[in-house]
Amino acid sequence: MKQILLMLLVAGMAFTSCNAQTKNNKSNEINGKENKMKTIHLNKTDFLKKVANYEANPGEFKYLGDKPALIDFYADWCGPCKAIAPVLEELAAEYDGEIYIYKINTEEEQELAALFGIRNIPSLLFVPMGGEQPQMAQGALPKPNLKEAIDKVLLKK
């Protein structure tokens, strides 16, 4: 599975990531329509309940969800994070009921960012079901690459 995600990253080398602060404020609109949030924002407490309780199970990632998940580690000031946000909202609507798409603000949840070794944002964590280990991808991947990764890694289509 790691090879599939790696191939997707290589195929979509048009990705970008942030590791320095930028300023770019855009409204929360897509095609002139207000964006209704479908992604789920997590803080540490929610992460421990919905994703993995690393305090109770240190050294072991045991996913607690009932559907596969995609977790976006982002920051409000990051340009590529802002670019991928509407794509993740679209995917959340398209895959509604099949997967969860979570968002973790690395500025507010530094402990979670450190736990996963987040150095560049956006970083995307693909969390499959069935005890498989999560896989990390970095950068603002194009929507077709994200859909392919969701289908192959998370939904096994």
Residue pairs with C-beta under 8 A, 6 or more apart in sequence:
1 128
1 132
1 135
1 152
1 153
2 135
4 149
4 152
4 153
5 126
5 135
5 137
5 149
5 153
8 137
8 141
8 145
8 148
8 149
9 15
9 137
9 138
9 139
9 141
9 145
11 145
12 141
12 142
12 144
12 145
14 142
15 80
15 138
15 139
15 140
15 141
15 142
16 79
16 80
16 83
16 139
16 140
17 80
17 120
17 121
17 122
17 123
17 138
17 139
17 140
18 75
18 77
18 78
18 79
18 80
18 81
18 120
18 121
18 122
19 119
19 120
19 121
21 77
21 78
22 77
22 78
22 79
23 77
24 79
24 82
26 82
28 34
28 35
29 35
30 86
30 89
30 90
35 86
35 89
37 89
38 89
38 92
38 93
38 96
38 101
39 72
39 88
39 89
39 92
39 101
39 102
39 103
40 46
40 100
40 101
40 102
40 103
41 102
41 103
41 104
41 105
42 50
42 51
42 71
42 102
42 103
42 104
42 109
42 112
43 108
43 109
44 109
44 111
44 112
47 104
47 109
47 112
48 54
48 55
49 64
50 64
50 65
50 100
50 102
51 63
51 64
51 65
51 69
51 71
51 102
51 127
52 61
52 62
52 63
52 64
53 62
53 64
54 61
54 115
61 133
61 134
63 69
63 127
63 129
63 131
63 134
65 100
65 127
65 129
67 97
67 98
67 99
67 100
67 129
68 98
68 99
68 100
68 126
68 127
68 128
68 129
68 150
68 154
68 155
69 99
69 100
69 101
69 102
69 125
69 126
69 127
69 154
70 88
70 91
70 99
70 100
70 101
70 102
70 124
70 125
70 126
70 127
70 146
70 150
70 154
71 101
71 102
71 103
71 104
71 124
71 125
71 127
72 81
72 84
72 85
72 88
72 101
72 102
72 103
72 104
72 122
72 123
72 124
73 104
73 106
73 112
73 113
73 116
73 118
73 121
73 122
73 123
73 124
73 125
74 81
74 84
74 85
74 103
74 104
74 105
74 106
74 121
74 122
75 81
75 105
75 106
75 107
75 121
76 105
76 107
77 107
78 121
78 122
80 121
80 122
80 139
80 140
81 121
81 122
81 140
83 140
84 122
84 140
84 141
87 140
87 143
87 146
88 101
88 103
88 146
90 143
91 101
91 143
91 146
91 147
91 150
92 101
94 147
95 101
95 150
98 155
99 150
99 154
99 155
104 112
104 113
106 112
106 113
106 118
106 121
116 123
116 125
116 136
120 138
120 139
122 138
122 139
122 140
123 136
123 137
123 138
124 136
124 137
124 138
124 141
124 146
125 134
125 135
125 136
126 134
126 135
126 136
126 137
126 149
126 150
126 153
126 154
127 134
127 154
128 134
128 135
128 153
128 154
128 156
129 154
135 153
137 149
141 149
151 157
